[in-house]
Amino acid sequence: MLRVGSLFTEYANERGEAVKAVQDVSFEVPEGKLFTLLGPSGCGKTTTLRSIAGLEKPRSGVIEVSGRVVYSSEKRIFVAPNKRNFGMVFQSYAIWPHMNVFQNVAFPLEVRRLAKKDIREKVMRVLETVALAELVDRDATKLSGGQQQRLALARALVMEPQLLLLDEPLSNLDAKLRDRMRSELKRLQRELNLTTVYVTHDQSEALALSHEIAVMNEGRVVQVGTPRQIYEQPHDKFVADFVGTTNFIDGVVSSGIGELKAHASNGIGKNARVTVSVRPEDVELSETPLPVADGDNAYKGTVSAKDFLGDYLDFRVKVGEIELLAKAHPSLRTPTGDPIYLRMRAEKCVAISSQ
């Protein structure tokens, strides 16, 4: 179990002004789970990760792993990075170019002065795990991007870390390789039961990999939840907009007939100003009127634009003054300018406070 409590970090910018990089960040990661810090550049996610690793010293807060405190401002504890037994993989991989695959993985064990036999056993075992055993003698510079990523991971795993820290490890890979390595990383993390903290700005990575996600903005954690909770029940407009694509419809809560029906997870009262978030895949389209049940929102609109994207179509539909983005099967061929019917179920429409 990793526990981060009330972490606060600031630094001086080029003008000497104090900038709050991390503000009151708190979360817990259960044993064997993958926890993702997700947010835009400059939101504080990498600073939080580096603080856990011991590469940065926060101003205040506490960091505890399996009951062992590695940082506490109150108790004046700061355990050096090399004494924390955490594995870390950086965005750049930081592979030693003058060493081959075996030497790269063995080096951390050699520093610890382990016996040569033990080193070889541990290195070969971890190289088998990441499917690099056949490349044991290859120069690190002659590996592909995906192989280098796995080598960096092997070097972190060979230390048998108590905690694995990953800082945007897939960002340098092309799209297809990134998807493949994402699946491989997920498999390894589950099989090895590694408690892992993963940093990314890529919401697809976060949704696919994580047991739980903390969305960060301007140095703060704004929502923590499972991937499904983050995607389907965003607490505010920032989370809804940052994680995936969505439609926003502004309005005021009322009990009138014929209004847009939505649900609110945070108990929004009558007459409150809200923004309703509806995902494009939850806007159902048809060339004929759709059956309407209680809780459904049904409208007639006009196709203003559409894009063919292979396995689906992106439609833009004008309903009054509002334009909605919808995803539909390629079999729907309604021409631009023609009328179209749409339906949105209330449970898929999330009302977020605008106040």
N, C-alpha and C positions, 0 to 999 in steps of 0.2 A: 504493500500500500504506500503510495506517494501522497503526502499531504503538503500543500502549499497554502500558507495562511497570511493574508493581509500584506502581500509583497508590495513594496514601494521602491522605485528607482528613479533617479533623475540625473541629468547630465547637463553640462554647460554647452550651449551652441557657440557658433563662431563669434557672436557678439558678447559672449560671456553671460548670457541670460540662462537661468535655470529652466530646463525643459523636463516635464514629468513624463518619463517613458513608460512606466508601469505604475498604476494607481490602485491600491487595495485589491490586488488579484488574489483570489482564493479558489481552490478546487481540490478534489481528491481523485486519485486514480487507483481503483482496486487492483489487487494482484492479478497479473496475467492479462490485463486489458490494454487496448490501444486507445489512447486519449489524444485528440487532435486540437491544437490551437490554430484556429482559422481566422484570417482577417486580412485586410489590405496592407500594403507596404507602410511601415511606420506606425503600426497599431500597437507594437510592444510585444508581439509573440516571440520573436527571436531573442529579445532581451530577457524575457521570462525563461526561455529555454537555457540561455547562457547562464542565467542566475542559478538554475537548478544544477547545471553542470559544474558550477564553481568558477566559470570563466569571467563572471562579473559579480561584484559584491553589492547587493542591494543596500539601500539606506535603512530599511526596516522590514520586519516580517519574520516568517519561520519556514524552513523547508525540512521535512522529515520523511525518511524512507524506512518502512518496516520498523518503526519505533525508534530509529536512530536519527538524531538531529544532526544535520550537516550544516545548517545555518540557523542562527537565532540572534536577532539584534538585542533582544532582552537579556539573553544569557551570555551574550558576547562570544558566540560559537561561530567559527568559520573553518570548515574542513577543506583542506586544499583539494583541487580537482583530481590529482593523482591518488588521493586517499579515499575517494568516494566510491570507487568501483562501478562507475557508470560507463557505458559504451556510447560513443557519439559518432554519427555520420554527417558530414557537412555537405552543403550544396556542391562544393568543388571536388568532393571525394578526398582530396589531400593525400593521394597515393604517392609513394616515393618512386620517382621515375628510374632511379639507378638500381632498383631491386626487381627481382622477378616475383612471380605470384607467391611462391612459398616464403620468400624472405620478407615480403610486405606483411604477411599475416604473422610470421614468427617473431618479428622484431619486438612487439610489446612483451612477449613472453621471455625473450632474451634479456630485456631490460630487468625483468624480475629474477633473472639468473636461475631459471628452471633447468632441469637436466635435459640434455639433447633428446633423449628417448621420449620424455614426456612432451617436449615441444613438438616433436614430429607427430606423435599420436594426436595431440590436440589440434594441430594445424590441419592434418589430413582429414580428421573428423569434421571440422567446420567447412573445409573446402568441398567435401562430399555433400554437405547440407546445402550449400549454395551452388552446386553443380559446376565447380571449377577444378575438381581433382585432376582431370585430364590435362589441364593447362598449368600444372604446378611449376614447370620450369620456364614458362613463357615470360618474356620481359613485360613489365606492367604497361609500358608505352605502346605495346602491340596488341593490347586488348581493345575490344569495341566499347562503346559507351555503356551498354548494358552490363558487360563483363566487368568494367571498372567499378560500376555501381555495386555489383555483387562482391567484388574484392574488398571494397571499403566496408561493406556490411560484415564480411567474414572477419576482417581485422577487429571490428568492434565486438563481434560475437565470441572470438577466441578467448577473450578475457573472462568469459562467463559472467557478464555484468549483472548486477542487481537491477539495473534500470537501463533501458535503451533510449537514447535521445536522437531524433532524426530531424535535421534542419533542411527542408525542401530537397530531399535526396534525389527526386526524379525530375527536377525542373530543367536539367541540361539534356534530357533525352528527347528524341522526336516522338510524335504523338502515338504511333503504333507501339513503339518500344516502351513508352511510358505506361500504356495500358497493360502490357504484358508484365512489366516489372512490378506494377501495382498489385496484380494478382499474385505474383510470386512472393512479394513482401508480406502480403496478407496471410498467405499459406504458412510462411516461415514463422511469423509472429504467433499464429494460433498453435502450430505444432510444438514450438519451443516454449509456449506459455510465458512469453516475455512481457513484462510490464513496460509499456512503451509510451513516450510522449512524442508526437509527430507535429511538426510545424509546416504549414502550407498556406498559400493564398488561393489555391485551386479548390473550389468547392466540390468539384466532381471527385477529386482524390479524397477529400474529407468524408464525403457521403459514402464512398465505396469501402474505405478502409476502417473506419472508426467504430468502436463500441459506443463512444460518447464524444461530443464536440463542444468546445468552448469557443464561441464567436467573440472576437475582440475588436474594439474600436476605440481609438484615441486613448490607448493605455489601460482600458478597462474591459473586463469580461461583461458582455451585455446579455448573454444567454448561454446556458449549459443544458444539453439534452442529447438524446439519441439522434442519429441522423434523421430518422422519420419525424421526430418531434421538432427538430430545427427546421426542416423543410415544410412540414404541414401545419405547424403551430408557431410561427414566428412571433416573438413578443413585441417587436417594434418594426418600423418601416425599414430601418437599416438592415436588419437580419433578413427580412423578406426580399429586399432588393439585392443584397449581396449574395445570398445563397440561392442560385438558380435564377430563372426568368419569371416575372410575374406581371400581372395587370394591377394597377392601382385605381380605385374609384373612390373619390372623396364624397363625404356626405355627413348627415346628422342622424343620430339614432332616433327613430320614431316607432309608433305602433300602427302606422297607417296602412291601409290596404293597397296592394299594388307596388309597394316599395321593394327594394333589393333586400332579400333575406340573407342573413349571415350569422355566424356564431362568433362569440368573443370569449377567449380563454381567461381574460383578466377582469371579468366582471364590469364591463362598461355600462354606465347608466343611461337612462333616457335623456335626450337632448344633447348628449355628448357629441363632439365633433370627432369623426373617425375616418380612417382610410381603410377600405376593404381590399384585401389582397386575394387575387384569384390566379392560380397557375394556368398557363395556356392549355395544358393537357386536360384541365378540368372544365374548359369551355367546349361543350359538345355542339357539333354542327350538323345540320341536315337540310336537304332541299325541300323537305316537307315538314309540317309542324310536328314537334316531338311531344310524346305523352308527358303530361305534367302531374306530378304527385305533390302532396303537402311538403313544403320546404324547398320546392324547386323554383328557380327563377327562369322564366321563359320569355324570349324577345324575338322580334323580327328585325333583321339588319340588312346591310348591303356590303358585299365584298368590295373592299377598297384596294386590296393588293393581295398577292399570294406568291410564294416562292416554293419551288420543288426542291426538296433536299434529300431525295432518294427514298428513304424508308418512311418519310412523312412529309406533309405540306405545312408550311407556315402561312396561315390566313390572317389578314387584318380585316376586321369587320366593324363597320360604323353602325352604332346604335345611338340615334339622336346625335348628341355632340361628343359622345364618347367613342373612341376607337379601341377595340379589344384585339389582343393577339391570341390566336388559337392554333392548336396542333391537330391535324386530321390525317386520316389514312389517304394515300395517293389515289384511291378509287373515287374520292370526292372531287368532282371536276367542275364545280360551279364557276362560271366565268367571272372575271372582274367586272363590277358594275351590276351584277344580278342580285336579286334578293336571296337571303338565306336565313334559316331559323337557328336559334341557339338556345341552349339550356345550361344552367349552372346550379348545381345542388348546394343548398345552404351550408351543409357540413364542410364543403370545399371552399366556402367564402369566409375568410378570416377578417374580422373587424379589429383594427388596431387603433388605439387612441391617437388622435392628432394633437392633443392638448399638452 
